[in-house]
Amino acid sequence: MSLKDDLSAAQRCLDDLTRTVGRLEQQLGNGLEIRRVRADTDHLRESLALLSESAGGPGAGPARHTTPLTEMVTIPDTPYNAALWADAEDEGLGARDRRAP
């Protein structure tokens, strides 16, 4: 099977699972256990959608741009703007105009 076929088969199985969980929910009520199963099913649906999107499978949206882990990010040596820290408090010491405990 191709990747597209595998993703489609997984989607069909997930659709069957969703329908079955719905029937169980009607029979058993809305207890904690069935809510957990429903939440797990929803997470599986989201995960499969993300997998399908990243693999370019059926229903895939536009590919998201990801930065490779090997790309270096340059951090400038220039000091930070002092205005960024104007209202900051020293951790554990409180504000500058008050006494520490």
Secondary structure as GFF3:
##gff-version 3
##sequence-region A 1 101
A	DSSP	alpha_helix	3	28	.	.	.	ID=ss1
A	DSSP	alpha_helix	32	55	.	.	.	ID=ss2
A	DSSP	three_ten_helix	82	85	.	.	.	ID=ss3
###
